[in-house]
């Protein structure tokens, strides 16, 4: 196994804890869970689960693109929701727009009691280099 590469990307959302935006080893890219935050992690998040999911997915797109990857390279995703029953369908509607119906990654969606920044959704991903 090669040594891991720890990626911190200029312009990506500011970390809210001590982590790398992504870590890569042997062609596998582990993207840290993203929120709907931006440069200022103390700024309010977008209103509503649709807007929050959209911004979260765009943050993931930014990190992937910074590594020369896209959603087509994602093999697995995990979604964490603080209001599972209330937000599941609306989050799925936004999430589904980012993946063609015949090329969706494996996914787990979990209801949790809380997320940093009072976020309602957090999504992390694993991608594979071609």
The first five atom37 places (N, CA, C, CB, O) and aatype in JSON, in Angstrom:
{
  "aatype": [20, 20, 20, 20, 20, 20, 20, 20, 20, 20, 20, 20, 20, 20, 20, 20, 20, 20, 20, 20, 20, 20, 20, 20, 20, 20, 20, 20, 20, 20, 20, 20, 20, 20, 20, 20, 20, 20, 20, 20, 20, 20, 20, 20, 20, 20, 20, 20, 20, 20, 20, 20, 20, 20, 20, 20, 20, 20, 20, 20, 20, 20, 20, 20, 20, 20, 20, 20, 20, 20, 20, 20, 20, 20, 20, 20, 20, 20, 20, 20, 20, 20, 20, 20, 20, 20, 20, 20, 20, 20, 20, 20, 20, 20, 20, 20, 20, 20, 20, 20, 20, 20, 20, 20, 20, 20, 20, 20, 20, 20, 20, 20, 20, 20, 20, 20, 20, 20, 20, 20, 20, 20, 20, 20, 20, 20, 20, 20, 20, 20],
  "atom_mask": [
    [1, 1, 1, 1, 1],
    [1, 1, 1, 1, 1],
    [1, 1, 1, 1, 1],
    [1, 1, 1, 1, 1],
    [1, 1, 1, 1, 1],
    [1, 1, 1, 1, 1],
    [1, 1, 1, 1, 1],
    [1, 1, 1, 1, 1],
    [1, 1, 1, 1, 1],
    [1, 1, 1, 1, 1],
    [1, 1, 1, 1, 1],
    [1, 1, 1, 1, 1],
    [1, 1, 1, 1, 1],
    [1, 1, 1, 1, 1],
    [1, 1, 1, 1, 1],
    [1, 1, 1, 1, 1],
    [1, 1, 1, 1, 1],
    [1, 1, 1, 1, 1],
    [1, 1, 1, 1, 1],
    [1, 1, 1, 1, 1],
    [1, 1, 1, 1, 1],
    [1, 1, 1, 1, 1],
    [1, 1, 1, 1, 1],
    [1, 1, 1, 1, 1],
    [1, 1, 1, 1, 1],
    [1, 1, 1, 1, 1],
    [1, 1, 1, 1, 1],
    [1, 1, 1, 1, 1],
    [1, 1, 1, 1, 1],
    [1, 1, 1, 1, 1],
    [1, 1, 1, 1, 1],
    [1, 1, 1, 1, 1],
    [1, 1, 1, 1, 1],
    [1, 1, 1, 1, 1],
    [1, 1, 1, 1, 1],
    [1, 1, 1, 1, 1],
    [1, 1, 1, 1, 1],
    [1, 1, 1, 1, 1],
    [1, 1, 1, 1, 1],
    [1, 1, 1, 1, 1],
    [1, 1, 1, 1, 1],
    [1, 1, 1, 1, 1],
    [1, 1, 1, 1, 1],
    [1, 1, 1, 1, 1],
    [1, 1, 1, 1, 1],
    [1, 1, 1, 1, 1],
    [1, 1, 1, 1, 1],
    [1, 1, 1, 1, 1],
    [1, 1, 1, 1, 1],
    [1, 1, 1, 1, 1],
    [1, 1, 1, 1, 1],
    [1, 1, 1, 1, 1],
    [1, 1, 1, 1, 1],
    [1, 1, 1, 1, 1],
    [1, 1, 1, 1, 1],
    [1, 1, 1, 1, 1],
    [1, 1, 1, 1, 1],
    [1, 1, 1, 1, 1],
    [1, 1, 1, 1, 1],
    [1, 1, 1, 1, 1],
    [1, 1, 1, 1, 1],
    [1, 1, 1, 1, 1],
    [1, 1, 1, 1, 1],
    [1, 1, 1, 1, 1],
    [1, 1, 1, 1, 1],
    [1, 1, 1, 1, 1],
    [1, 1, 1, 1, 1],
    [1, 1, 1, 1, 1],
    [1, 1, 1, 1, 1],
    [1, 1, 1, 1, 1],
    [1, 1, 1, 1, 1],
    [1, 1, 1, 1, 1],
    [1, 1, 1, 1, 1],
    [1, 1, 1, 1, 1],
    [1, 1, 1, 1, 1],
    [1, 1, 1, 1, 1],
    [1, 1, 1, 1, 1],
    [1, 1, 1, 1, 1],
    [1, 1, 1, 1, 1],
    [1, 1, 1, 1, 1],
    [1, 1, 1, 1, 1],
    [1, 1, 1, 1, 1],
    [1, 1, 1, 1, 1],
    [1, 1, 1, 1, 1],
    [1, 1, 1, 1, 1],
    [1, 1, 1, 1, 1],
    [1, 1, 1, 1, 1],
    [1, 1, 1, 1, 1],
    [1, 1, 1, 1, 1],
    [1, 1, 1, 1, 1],
    [1, 1, 1, 1, 1],
    [1, 1, 1, 1, 1],
    [1, 1, 1, 1, 1],
    [1, 1, 1, 1, 1],
    [1, 1, 1, 1, 1],
    [1, 1, 1, 1, 1],
    [1, 1, 1, 1, 1],
    [1, 1, 1, 1, 1],
    [1, 1, 1, 1, 1],
    [1, 1, 1, 1, 1],
    [1, 1, 1, 1, 1],
    [1, 1, 1, 1, 1],
    [1, 1, 1, 1, 1],
    [1, 1, 1, 1, 1],
    [1, 1, 1, 1, 1],
    [1, 1, 1, 1, 1],
    [1, 1, 1, 1, 1],
    [1, 1, 1, 1, 1],
    [1, 1, 1, 1, 1],
    [1, 1, 1, 1, 1],
    [1, 1, 1, 1, 1],
    [1, 1, 1, 1, 1],
    [1, 1, 1, 1, 1],
    [1, 1, 1, 1, 1],
    [1, 1, 1, 1, 1],
    [1, 1, 1, 1, 1],
    [1, 1, 1, 1, 1],
    [1, 1, 1, 1, 1],
    [1, 1, 1, 1, 1],
    [1, 1, 1, 1, 1],
    [1, 1, 1, 1, 1],
    [1, 1, 1, 1, 1],
    [1, 1, 1, 1, 1],
    [1, 1, 1, 1, 1],
    [1, 1, 1, 1, 1],
    [1, 1, 1, 1, 1],
    [1, 1, 1, 1, 1],
    [1, 1, 1, 1, 1],
    [1, 1, 1, 1, 1],
    [1, 1, 1, 1, 1]
  ],
  "atom_positions": [
    [[0.85, -1.18, 0.0], [0.0, 0.0, 0.0], [0.89, 1.24, 0.0], [-0.96, 0.0, 1.23], [1.86, 1.33, 0.75]],
    [[0.54, 2.19, -0.85], [1.28, 3.44, -0.89], [0.93, 4.31, 0.32], [0.99, 4.21, -2.2], [-0.1, 4.1, 0.97]],
    [[1.77, 5.26, 0.61], [1.5, 6.19, 1.7], [0.3, 7.04, 1.36], [2.73, 7.08, 1.99], [0.13, 7.43, 0.21]],
    [[-0.53, 7.35, 2.34], [-1.69, 8.2, 2.05], [-1.27, 9.62, 1.69], [-2.63, 8.22, 3.25], [-0.25, 10.13, 2.15]],
    [[-2.09, 10.23, 0.85], [-1.92, 11.63, 0.48], [-3.05, 12.4, 1.13], [-1.91, 11.83, -1.09], [-4.22, 12.06, 0.95]],
    [[-2.72, 13.43, 1.89], [-3.71, 14.22, 2.61], [-3.96, 15.51, 1.83], [-3.23, 14.53, 4.07], [-3.05, 16.32, 1.66]],
    [[-5.17, 15.69, 1.35], [-5.52, 16.82, 0.49], [-6.25, 17.91, 1.27], [-6.38, 16.34, -0.69], [-7.27, 17.65, 1.91]],
    [[-5.71, 19.12, 1.19], [-6.41, 20.33, 1.65], [-6.52, 21.23, 0.43], [-5.65, 21.05, 2.86], [-5.5, 21.62, -0.15]],
    [[-7.74, 21.56, 0.04], [-7.97, 22.27, -1.21], [-8.3, 23.74, -0.98], [-9.1, 21.62, -1.98], [-9.2, 24.08, -0.22]],
    [[-7.54, 24.61, -1.64], [-7.83, 26.04, -1.58], [-9.22, 26.29, -2.15], [-6.75, 26.87, -2.35], [-9.57, 25.77, -3.2]],
    [[-9.99, 27.09, -1.44], [-11.33, 27.43, -1.89], [-12.41, 26.48, -1.44], [-11.34, 27.5, -3.36], [-13.59, 26.78, -1.58]],
    [[-12.03, 25.33, -0.89], [-13.02, 24.39, -0.36], [-13.56, 24.95, 0.97], [-12.4, 22.96, -0.15], [-12.93, 25.82, 1.57]],
    [[-14.7, 24.45, 1.41], [-15.23, 24.95, 2.69], [-14.21, 24.84, 3.81], [-16.5, 24.18, 3.07], [-13.45, 23.87, 3.91]],
    [[-14.2, 25.85, 4.65], [-13.26, 25.87, 5.77], [-13.56, 24.71, 6.71], [-13.34, 27.22, 6.53], [-14.72, 24.49, 7.06]],
    [[-12.54, 23.97, 7.11], [-12.77, 22.87, 8.06], [-13.36, 23.38, 9.37], [-11.46, 22.12, 8.33], [-12.98, 24.44, 9.87]],
    [[-14.29, 22.62, 9.91], [-14.89, 22.96, 11.21], [-14.29, 22.1, 12.32], [-16.42, 22.78, 11.17], [-14.71, 22.18, 13.47]],
    [[-13.3, 21.27, 11.96], [-12.61, 20.4, 12.91], [-11.25, 20.06, 12.29], [-13.46, 19.09, 13.23], [-10.99, 20.44, 11.15]],
    [[-10.39, 19.35, 13.01], [-9.08, 19.0, 12.44], [-9.18, 17.81, 11.49], [-8.09, 18.69, 13.57], [-9.15, 16.66, 11.93]],
    [[-9.29, 18.08, 10.19], [-9.37, 17.02, 9.18], [-8.86, 17.53, 7.85], [-10.81, 16.5, 9.04], [-8.72, 18.74, 7.64]],
    [[-8.6, 16.6, 6.94], [-8.27, 16.91, 5.54], [-9.56, 16.88, 4.74], [-7.21, 15.9, 4.96], [-10.51, 16.19, 5.11]],
    [[-9.61, 17.61, 3.64], [-10.79, 17.54, 2.77], [-10.95, 16.15, 2.18], [-10.69, 18.59, 1.66], [-12.07, 15.68, 1.96]],
    [[-9.83, 15.5, 1.91], [-9.86, 14.13, 1.38], [-8.51, 13.47, 1.67], [-10.18, 14.12, -0.16], [-7.49, 14.14, 1.83]],
    [[-8.55, 12.16, 1.73], [-7.32, 11.37, 1.87], [-7.36, 10.3, 0.79], [-7.21, 10.72, 3.31], [-8.38, 9.66, 0.54]],
    [[-6.2, 10.13, 0.14], [-6.11, 9.22, -1.01], [-5.06, 8.16, -0.74], [-5.78, 10.0, -2.3], [-3.98, 8.45, -0.22]],
    [[-5.39, 6.92, -1.11], [-4.44, 5.82, -1.01], [-4.75, 4.79, -2.08], [-4.48, 5.17, 0.41], [-5.88, 4.31, -2.17]],
    [[-3.76, 4.45, -2.88], [-3.9, 3.4, -3.9], [-5.09, 3.62, -4.83], [-4.02, 2.06, -3.23], [-5.77, 2.66, -5.21]],
    [[-5.35, 4.85, -5.2], [-6.44, 5.15, -6.13], [-7.79, 5.34, -5.48], [-6.54, 4.07, -7.12], [-8.75, 5.74, -6.14]],
    [[-7.89, 5.06, -4.19], [-9.13, 5.29, -3.44], [-9.08, 6.68, -2.83], [-9.33, 4.21, -2.34], [-8.06, 7.07, -2.27]],
    [[-10.17, 7.42, -2.93], [-10.24, 8.77, -2.4], [-11.39, 8.85, -1.41], [-10.42, 9.82, -3.56], [-12.55, 8.62, -1.76]],
    [[-11.06, 9.16, -0.17], [-12.04, 9.24, 0.91], [-12.32, 10.71, 1.18], [-11.52, 8.51, 2.2], [-11.47, 11.42, 1.72]],
    [[-13.5, 11.16, 0.82], [-13.86, 12.57, 0.94], [-14.57, 12.78, 2.28], [-14.78, 13.02, -0.25], [-15.57, 12.13, 2.59]],
    [[-14.02, 13.69, 3.07], [-14.6, 14.02, 4.37], [-16.04, 14.49, 4.2], [-13.76, 15.1, 5.08], [-16.38, 15.12, 3.2]],
    [[-16.85, 14.17, 5.17], [-18.24, 14.63, 5.16], [-18.33, 16.13, 5.0], [-18.95, 14.2, 6.43], [-17.64, 16.89, 5.68]],
    [[-19.18, 16.53, 4.08], [-19.38, 17.95, 3.81], [-20.75, 18.39, 4.33], [-19.24, 18.25, 2.3], [-21.71, 17.62, 4.36]],
    [[-20.79, 19.64, 4.72], [-22.01, 20.31, 5.15], [-22.34, 21.37, 4.12], [-21.87, 20.93, 6.59], [-21.67, 21.48, 3.09]],
    [[-23.35, 22.15, 4.4], [-23.73, 23.26, 3.52], [-23.0, 24.54, 3.89], [-25.23, 23.48, 3.56], [-23.47, 25.63, 3.58]],
    [[-21.86, 24.42, 4.54], [-21.1, 25.6, 4.97], [-20.19, 26.08, 3.85], [-20.28, 25.29, 6.22], [-20.05, 25.43, 2.82]],
    [[-19.58, 27.23, 4.08], [-18.67, 27.81, 3.1], [-17.38, 28.24, 3.78], [-19.31, 29.01, 2.4], [-16.86, 27.53, 4.64]],
    [[-16.87, 29.4, 3.38], [-15.61, 29.9, 3.93], [-15.7, 30.23, 5.42], [-15.18, 31.14, 3.16], [-14.71, 30.13, 6.14]],
    [[-16.88, 30.63, 5.87], [-17.07, 31.0, 7.26], [-18.0, 29.98, 7.93], [-17.66, 32.44, 7.38], [-19.21, 30.02, 7.73]],
    [[-17.43, 29.05, 8.7], [-18.26, 28.02, 9.3], [-19.25, 28.54, 10.34], [-17.39, 27.0, 9.92], [-20.12, 27.79, 10.8]],
    [[-19.14, 29.81, 10.72], [-20.1, 30.38, 11.67], [-21.27, 31.05, 10.97], [-19.41, 31.39, 12.57], [-22.23, 31.45, 11.62]],
    [[-21.21, 31.17, 9.64], [-22.3, 31.79, 8.88], [-23.51, 30.86, 8.88], [-21.86, 32.11, 7.43], [-23.35, 29.64, 8.95]],
    [[-24.7, 31.41, 8.8], [-25.9, 30.57, 8.77], [-25.9, 29.65, 7.54], [-27.17, 31.44, 8.78], [-25.42, 30.02, 6.47]],
    [[-26.46, 28.47, 7.71], [-26.6, 27.53, 6.6], [-27.82, 27.91, 5.78], [-26.71, 26.08, 7.11], [-28.69, 28.62, 6.28]],
    [[-27.9, 27.44, 4.53], [-29.09, 27.74, 3.72], [-30.36, 27.23, 4.39], [-28.94, 27.1, 2.33], [-30.34, 26.25, 5.13]],
    [[-31.46, 27.91, 4.14], [-32.75, 27.54, 4.72], [-33.38, 26.37, 3.97], [-33.71, 28.75, 4.7], [-33.45, 26.39, 2.74]],
    [[-33.83, 25.38, 4.7], [-34.55, 24.26, 4.11], [-33.62, 23.13, 3.7], [-35.34, 24.73, 2.93], [-32.48, 23.36, 3.31]],
    [[-34.14, 21.91, 3.78], [-33.32, 20.74, 3.48], [-32.92, 20.69, 2.01], [-34.06, 19.47, 3.85], [-31.83, 20.2, 1.7]],
    [[-33.76, 21.17, 1.1], [-33.39, 21.16, -0.32], [-32.17, 22.04, -0.57], [-34.56, 21.63, -1.19], [-31.22, 21.61, -1.21]],
    [[-32.2, 23.27, -0.06], [-31.09, 24.19, -0.25], [-29.84, 23.69, 0.48], [-31.46, 25.6, 0.25], [-28.72, 23.84, -0.02]],
    [[-30.03, 23.11, 1.64], [-28.88, 22.61, 2.39], [-28.25, 21.41, 1.68], [-29.31, 22.21, 3.82], [-27.02, 21.29, 1.62]],
    [[-29.08, 20.53, 1.15], [-28.55, 19.37, 0.41], [-27.85, 19.83, -0.86], [-29.68, 18.39, 0.06], [-26.78, 19.32, -1.19]],
    [[-28.43, 20.78, -1.57], [-27.82, 21.31, -2.8], [-26.42, 21.88, -2.52], [-28.72, 22.4, -3.42], [-25.47, 21.57, -3.24]],
    [[-26.3, 22.69, -1.48], [-25.01, 23.29, -1.14], [-24.01, 22.21, -0.7], [-25.18, 24.34, -0.04], [-22.83, 22.29, -1.02]],
    [[-24.48, 21.23, 0.04], [-23.63, 20.11, 0.46], [-23.09, 19.37, -0.75], [-24.4, 19.15, 1.38], [-21.89, 19.07, -0.82]],
    [[-23.96, 19.07, -1.71], [-23.53, 18.36, -2.92], [-22.57, 19.22, -3.74], [-24.75, 17.97, -3.77], [-21.62, 18.69, -4.32]],
    [[-22.8, 20.51, -3.8], [-21.88, 21.39, -4.53], [-20.52, 21.45, -3.83], [-22.48, 22.8, -4.66], [-19.49, 21.53, -4.5]],
    [[-20.5, 21.41, -2.51], [-19.23, 21.35, -1.78], [-18.5, 20.05, -2.1], [-19.46, 21.48, -0.26], [-17.28, 20.05, -2.28]],
    [[-19.23, 18.95, -2.17], [-18.63, 17.67, -2.54], [-18.1, 17.72, -3.97], [-19.64, 16.52, -2.39], [-17.01, 17.22, -4.26]],
    [[-18.87, 18.33, -4.88], [-18.43, 18.47, -6.27], [-17.11, 19.25, -6.33], [-19.53, 19.19, -7.12], [-16.2, 18.9, -7.08]],
    [[-17.0, 20.31, -5.53], [-15.8, 21.14, -5.51], [-14.59, 20.32, -5.06], [-15.99, 22.35, -4.59], [-13.53, 20.39, -5.68]],
    [[-14.75, 19.56, -4.0], [-13.63, 18.74, -3.5], [-13.25, 17.7, -4.54], [-14.01, 18.05, -2.15], [-12.07, 17.54, -4.85]],
    [[-14.23, 17.0, -5.08], [-13.92, 15.99, -6.11], [-13.22, 16.63, -7.31], [-15.21, 15.29, -6.58], [-12.21, 16.1, -7.78]],
    [[-13.73, 17.75, -7.79], [-13.15, 18.42, -8.96], [-11.71, 18.87, -8.66], [-14.01, 19.63, -9.37], [-10.85, 18.81, -9.54]],
    [[-11.46, 19.31, -7.44], [-10.12, 19.72, -7.05], [-9.12, 18.58, -7.1], [-10.14, 20.31, -5.67], [-7.91, 18.8, -7.11]],
    [[-9.62, 17.37, -7.12], [-8.78, 16.18, -7.2], [-8.84, 15.53, -8.58], [-9.19, 15.18, -6.14], [-8.33, 14.43, -8.78]],
    [[-9.48, 16.23, -9.54], [-9.59, 15.7, -10.89], [-10.63, 14.6, -11.02], [-8.26, 15.18, -11.34], [-10.53, 13.75, -11.91]],
    [[-11.62, 14.6, -10.14], [-12.66, 13.58, -10.13], [-14.04, 14.23, -10.25], [-12.58, 12.72, -8.86], [-14.16, 15.45, -10.17]],
    [[-15.05, 13.41, -10.42], [-16.43, 13.88, -10.46], [-17.34, 12.86, -9.82], [-16.87, 14.16, -11.89], [-16.87, 11.83, -9.33]],
    [[-18.62, 13.13, -9.82], [-19.58, 12.21, -9.21], [-19.58, 10.85, -9.91], [-20.98, 12.82, -9.26], [-19.96, 9.85, -9.3]],
    [[-19.17, 10.8, -11.16], [-19.1, 9.52, -11.86], [-18.04, 8.59, -11.27], [-18.82, 9.75, -13.34], [-18.04, 7.39, -11.54]],
    [[-17.13, 9.13, -10.46], [-16.09, 8.32, -9.82], [-16.47, 7.85, -8.42], [-14.8, 9.12, -9.75], [-15.74, 7.08, -7.8]],
    [[-17.61, 8.31, -7.92], [-18.03, 7.96, -6.56], [-18.6, 6.54, -6.55], [-19.08, 8.97, -6.03], [-19.47, 6.2, -7.36]],
    [[-18.1, 5.73, -5.63], [-18.58, 4.35, -5.51], [-19.43, 4.14, -4.26], [-17.4, 3.4, -5.48], [-20.18, 3.17, -4.18]],
    [[-19.33, 5.05, -3.29], [-20.09, 4.89, -2.06], [-20.33, 6.26, -1.43], [-19.37, 3.95, -1.07], [-19.46, 7.13, -1.48]],
    [[-21.5, 6.44, -0.84], [-21.82, 7.67, -0.12], [-22.54, 7.32, 1.18], [-22.7, 8.61, -1.0], [-23.23, 6.31, 1.28]],
    [[-22.34, 8.17, 2.16], [-23.1, 8.06, 3.41], [-23.75, 9.4, 3.67], [-22.18, 7.63, 4.61], [-23.11, 10.45, 3.58]],
    [[-25.04, 9.35, 3.99], [-25.82, 10.54, 4.28], [-26.26, 10.48, 5.73], [-27.05, 10.66, 3.31], [-26.74, 9.45, 6.21]],
    [[-26.09, 11.59, 6.42], [-26.5, 11.7, 7.82], [-27.55, 12.8, 7.92], [-25.27, 11.99, 8.76], [-27.31, 13.93, 7.49]],
    [[-28.71, 12.47, 8.47], [-29.82, 13.41, 8.59], [-30.24, 13.56, 10.05], [-31.02, 12.96, 7.73], [-30.4, 12.56, 10.76]],
    [[-30.42, 14.8, 10.5], [-30.88, 15.02, 11.87], [-32.39, 14.98, 11.99], [-30.37, 16.34, 12.38], [-32.92, 14.77, 13.08]],
    [[-33.1, 15.17, 10.9], [-34.58, 15.11, 10.88], [-34.97, 14.07, 9.83], [-35.23, 16.53, 10.55], [-35.55, 14.39, 8.79]],
    [[-34.65, 12.83, 10.12], [-34.74, 11.76, 9.12], [-36.11, 11.67, 8.47], [-34.4, 10.43, 9.77], [-36.22, 11.78, 7.24]],
    [[-37.14, 11.47, 9.24], [-38.49, 11.28, 8.66], [-38.95, 12.51, 7.89], [-39.5, 10.96, 9.77], [-39.57, 12.39, 6.83]],
    [[-38.65, 13.67, 8.41], [-39.09, 14.92, 7.79], [-38.32, 15.24, 6.5], [-38.92, 16.07, 8.78], [-38.9, 15.76, 5.55]],
    [[-37.01, 14.92, 6.46], [-36.16, 15.39, 5.37], [-35.76, 14.33, 4.34], [-34.94, 15.97, 5.94], [-35.21, 14.68, 3.3]],
    [[-36.02, 13.06, 4.61], [-35.51, 11.98, 3.76], [-35.93, 12.12, 2.3], [-35.98, 10.64, 4.3], [-35.08, 12.07, 1.41]],
    [[-37.2, 12.29, 2.04], [-37.69, 12.36, 0.65], [-37.14, 13.59, -0.08], [-39.23, 12.38, 0.62], [-36.71, 13.48, -1.23]],
    [[-37.16, 14.73, 0.56], [-36.68, 15.95, -0.08], [-35.17, 15.9, -0.33], [-37.02, 17.18, 0.78], [-34.7, 16.33, -1.38]],
    [[-34.42, 15.36, 0.63], [-32.97, 15.2, 0.42], [-32.71, 14.28, -0.76], [-32.3, 14.65, 1.7], [-31.86, 14.57, -1.6]],
    [[-33.45, 13.16, -0.83], [-33.27, 12.21, -1.94], [-33.55, 12.85, -3.29], [-34.19, 11.01, -1.74], [-32.85, 12.56, -4.26]],
    [[-34.54, 13.7, -3.37], [-34.87, 14.35, -4.64], [-33.71, 15.19, -5.14], [-36.12, 15.22, -4.49], [-33.4, 15.19, -6.33]],
    [[-33.06, 15.91, -4.24], [-31.9, 16.72, -4.63], [-30.71, 15.82, -4.93], [-31.55, 17.74, -3.5], [-30.06, 15.99, -5.96]],
    [[-30.42, 14.9, -4.06], [-29.27, 13.99, -4.21], [-29.34, 13.26, -5.55], [-29.23, 12.97, -3.05], [-28.33, 13.14, -6.24]],
    [[-30.5, 12.77, -5.92], [-30.67, 11.97, -7.15], [-30.3, 12.75, -8.41], [-32.1, 11.48, -7.26], [-29.9, 12.14, -9.4]],
    [[-30.43, 14.06, -8.39], [-30.09, 14.87, -9.57], [-28.61, 14.81, -9.91], [-30.5, 16.32, -9.35], [-28.23, 15.11, -11.04]],
    [[-27.78, 14.43, -8.97], [-26.33, 14.4, -9.18], [-25.82, 13.09, -9.75], [-25.64, 14.68, -7.88], [-24.65, 12.99, -10.11]],
    [[-26.69, 12.08, -9.83], [-26.27, 10.76, -10.33], [-27.28, 10.25, -11.33], [-26.11, 9.76, -9.16], [-28.48, 10.24, -11.05]],
    [[-26.82, 9.81, -12.53], [-27.75, 9.19, -13.47], [-28.37, 7.95, -12.84], [-27.03, 8.82, -14.79], [-27.75, 7.29, -12.02]],
    [[-29.6, 7.64, -13.23], [-30.33, 6.52, -12.65], [-29.66, 5.18, -12.77], [-31.65, 6.43, -13.27], [-29.91, 4.28, -11.96]],
    [[-28.79, 5.01, -13.77], [-28.13, 3.72, -13.95], [-26.69, 3.7, -13.42], [-28.13, 3.35, -15.41], [-25.98, 2.72, -13.63]],
    [[-26.26, 4.76, -12.74], [-24.88, 4.82, -12.25], [-24.83, 5.48, -10.87], [-23.99, 5.6, -13.24], [-24.05, 6.4, -10.64]],
    [[-25.65, 4.99, -9.96], [-25.67, 5.56, -8.62], [-24.76, 4.76, -7.7], [-27.1, 5.59, -8.06], [-24.72, 3.53, -7.77]],
    [[-24.02, 5.45, -6.83], [-23.13, 4.73, -5.91], [-23.92, 3.97, -4.85], [-22.15, 5.7, -5.24], [-25.1, 4.26, -4.61]],
    [[-23.27, 3.01, -4.23], [-23.83, 2.39, -3.04], [-24.02, 3.51, -2.0], [-22.91, 1.23, -2.48], [-23.27, 4.48, -1.99]],
    [[-25.04, 3.36, -1.14], [-25.3, 4.44, -0.2], [-25.94, 3.93, 1.08], [-26.19, 5.5, -0.83], [-26.71, 2.98, 1.08]],
    [[-25.59, 4.59, 2.15], [-26.23, 4.38, 3.45], [-26.77, 5.73, 3.9], [-25.23, 3.77, 4.5], [-26.1, 6.75, 3.74]],
    [[-27.97, 5.75, 4.46], [-28.55, 6.98, 5.0], [-28.92, 6.71, 6.45], [-29.81, 7.46, 4.16], [-29.63, 5.76, 6.76]],
    [[-28.43, 7.55, 7.33], [-28.55, 7.32, 8.76], [-29.17, 8.53, 9.44], [-27.17, 7.01, 9.36], [-28.79, 9.67, 9.16]],
    [[-30.11, 8.29, 10.33], [-30.66, 9.34, 11.18], [-29.76, 9.52, 12.38], [-32.1, 9.02, 11.61], [-29.4, 8.55, 13.04]],
    [[-29.39, 10.76, 12.67], [-28.49, 11.07, 13.79], [-29.12, 12.14, 14.68], [-27.1, 11.54, 13.27], [-30.05, 12.83, 14.27]],
    [[-28.61, 12.26, 15.88], [-29.19, 13.23, 16.82], [-28.64, 14.63, 16.66], [-28.96, 12.77, 18.22], [-29.25, 15.59, 17.13]],
    [[-27.5, 14.78, 16.0], [-26.95, 16.11, 15.82], [-25.76, 16.11, 14.88], [-26.56, 16.69, 17.14], [-25.06, 15.11, 14.74]],
    [[-25.55, 17.26, 14.24], [-24.41, 17.48, 13.36], [-23.79, 18.83, 13.71], [-24.83, 17.43, 11.84], [-24.47, 19.71, 14.25]],
    [[-22.51, 18.99, 13.41], [-21.82, 20.24, 13.68], [-22.52, 21.38, 12.92], [-20.32, 20.14, 13.28], [-23.13, 21.14, 11.87]],
    [[-22.43, 22.59, 13.43], [-23.04, 23.79, 12.84], [-24.56, 23.71, 12.77], [-22.49, 24.02, 11.43], [-25.19, 24.45, 12.02]],
    [[-25.16, 22.81, 13.54], [-26.61, 22.59, 13.51], [-27.11, 22.23, 12.12], [-27.33, 23.83, 14.0], [-28.25, 22.53, 11.77]],
    [[-26.25, 21.59, 11.34], [-26.65, 21.15, 9.99], [-27.72, 20.08, 10.1], [-25.43, 20.63, 9.19], [-27.8, 19.35, 11.09]],
    [[-28.55, 19.99, 9.05], [-29.56, 18.94, 8.97], [-29.07, 17.77, 8.14], [-30.86, 19.49, 8.38], [-29.61, 16.66, 8.23]],
    [[-28.02, 18.01, 7.3], [-27.49, 16.95, 6.44], [-25.97, 17.06, 6.36], [-28.12, 17.02, 5.03], [-25.41, 18.15, 6.31]],
    [[-25.33, 15.91, 6.34], [-23.9, 15.79, 6.06], [-23.73, 14.57, 5.16], [-23.04, 15.66, 7.4], [-24.39, 13.55, 5.36]],
    [[-22.85, 14.7, 4.17], [-22.62, 13.6, 3.23], [-21.13, 13.41, 3.04], [-23.32, 13.87, 1.87], [-20.4, 14.37, 2.79]],
    [[-20.68, 12.16, 3.16], [-19.3, 11.84, 2.81], [-19.3, 10.84, 1.66], [-18.53, 11.27, 4.04], [-20.32, 10.23, 1.36]],
    [[-18.16, 10.68, 1.01], [-18.09, 9.84, -0.17], [-16.75, 9.13, -0.28], [-18.33, 10.67, -1.42], [-15.74, 9.58, 0.26]],
    [[-16.78, 8.01, -0.98], [-15.56, 7.31, -1.38], [-15.58, 7.25, -2.91], [-15.47, 5.86, -0.73], [-16.56, 6.84, -3.52]],
    [[-14.47, 7.68, -3.5], [-14.35, 7.65, -4.96], [-13.16, 6.78, -5.33], [-14.19, 9.1, -5.55], [-12.3, 6.48, -4.49]],
    [[-13.12, 6.39, -6.58], [-12.02, 5.56, -7.09], [-11.51, 6.2, -8.37], [-12.47, 4.08, -7.35], [-12.28, 6.54, -9.26]],
    [[-10.2, 6.37, -8.44], [-9.6, 6.9, -9.67], [-9.73, 5.87, -10.78], [-8.1, 7.26, -9.45], [-9.62, 4.67, -10.54]],
    [[-9.98, 6.35, -12.02], [-10.08, 5.4, -13.14], [-8.75, 4.71, -13.42], [-10.56, 6.12, -14.41], [-8.66, 3.89, -14.33]]
  ]
}
